[in-house]
Amino acid sequence: MSVIAVAEYPEMSPQMAEKSPTLQVLVVDDESLIRWSLAEVLADAGCQVEEAGDGASAMSLLADGRRFDVVLLDYRLPDSNDLHLLETIRNLSPRSTVIMMTAFGTAEMVEGALRLGAYRVVPKPFDVHDMARLVAEAPRPARDI
């Protein structure tokens, strides 16, 4: 358990802090400040974080067999601005919980993302600590040993 994470973020419960240390998280966003902010907060909470600035980089990590418990995926990327990337990630990594992030969410987009297996669609801007709580609470299937 990371006592530092609980002390730094008192709004996180001890149970959430206990769940976080083993989490493997992939942050996919073309905005470097968003990637950095999420990576810092999630790492402080004990998560192992990888970053990708576009869909191709994310696909490369997944194609190399990297496993992620949670994928934070921006809807609009330089090389992808539809739900195709979400569908591809769900096919390559069906055990990953995918949380979509978007400043361009429409009811149709949200419905499509949820239908394709996104756990949540979070509108931008968002509070990074709220996102960290959502990551900590996201369902995860048992890992293969």
Secondary structure by P-SEA (a helix, b strand, c coil): ccaaaaaacccccaaaaaacccbbbbbbcccaaaaaaaaaaaaaaccbbbbbccaaaaaaaaaaccccccccccccccccccaaaaaaaaaaccccbbbbbcccccaaaaaaaaaacccccccccccaaaaaaaaaacccccccc
